[in-house]
Amino acid sequence: MAQFRFQDLEIWKLAIELGDRLFDIAEELERRHLYRFAEQVRAAGMSMSNNIAEGSGHGSDKEFARYLNIARGSTFENANMIFILQRRKLIDDMAQKDLLDRLELLSRKIFRFRDTLSC
């Protein structure tokens, strides 16, 4: 199996795990016929890991840092959607806290990793 640079990155692994959780939420939203919201949750959930992966494939640290900024921005987008989900009683308080804690951790780790790049 091919090995890509991003597969070894802790931030990518965390982003993939969060994306899986958000996909589960999106599936539940679809069962409730909230298709547009499910689509948005799924897309934002994938954006974090997609941008980390895509950025790792660019030839310069400067370009990679730009994609990491986008991935970090997606953590904020996801956090906002988690607040909306909880306010609409689509997830409970415990799920909200866990997801927000994980998103905040990922955001910090992306920020720290970006600072290690030479750009």
N, C-alpha and C positions, 0 to 999 in steps of 0.2 A: 504494500500500500504506500502511496506517495506521502511524503512528509513535507508539510509546508511550514514556513517560519512561524506563522501565527499559532500553530498547534501547541507549541511549547510555552506560549505566553499565558501567565496566570490570569491576566485581564481578559483574554479571549475565553478561557475556561469559565470564568465567573459570568461573563456575558452570555455564553451559551446556556449555562444553568438558569440564569434569569429569563432568557428567551423561552426556554422550555416551560417555565412556570407561567409566563405570560401567554404562551400558546394554550395551555390548559384553561386559563381564564377565558381566552377567546372562544374556545370550544363551548364553554358554558354559556357565554354570551350568545352564541349562535343558537343554542338550544332554547334560549329565551327570545329568539327572533330579533336580536339586536345586532344585525349583520354589519352595519356600517361601523359601529363601535368595535365589534370584534375584529374587523379588518384593520382598523387603526391601531388597536392593541398589538395585533400580530406584526404589523409593519414596524412599529416603533420597537417592539421586542427584538426583531431581527436586525434592526439598524445598528444596535450596539456592536454585536459580533461581526456583522458584515463590514462595518467601517474599520474595525481593528484588522480584520483579515485583508481587506483591500489595501489599506495603508501599508501593511507589512510587505506587500508586493511591489511597492514603488521603490525606485532606486535611491532615493535620498531620505535622510532623516527629516529634512524640512517638510517634504511631502507626507511622510508618515505622521509627523506631528499634526499636520492639518487634518488628517483623517481621524486622529485620536481626539482632536477637539470636537469633531462632528460626533464621534461615538460618545464623548462625555456629554455633549448637548442632548443626546438621545436619552441619557440617564435622567435628565431633568424632565424631558417630555414624558417619559414613563412614570416618573414620580407624580407629575400632575395628573396623569390618567388614573393612577392608583387612588389619589385623593377623590377624584370624581367617582370612581367605582365604589369607594366606601361611602361617600355621601349619598349615592343612589341605592345603598344597601345591596350592592352586587357582590361585595366581599365583606367579610367581617373585620372587626378592629384588629384581631390577632394577625390575620393575613396581611392587612395593610401595614402593620408595624414591621413584620418580617420582610416584606418586599421593600419597604422604604429603607430599612437598615441595610439590606443587600445592595440596593441602588446607590446609597450613600457611600458604602464601602467601595463599590466598583468605581464610582466617580473619583474618589480620593486616589485609588490605585492607578487609574488612567492618568490623572494629573501628575502623580509622582513618576510614573514610567515615562511620560512625555518629557519630563525634566531631565531624564538620563540621556536623552538623545542629543547628539551634537549638532545643533542647528542654531 
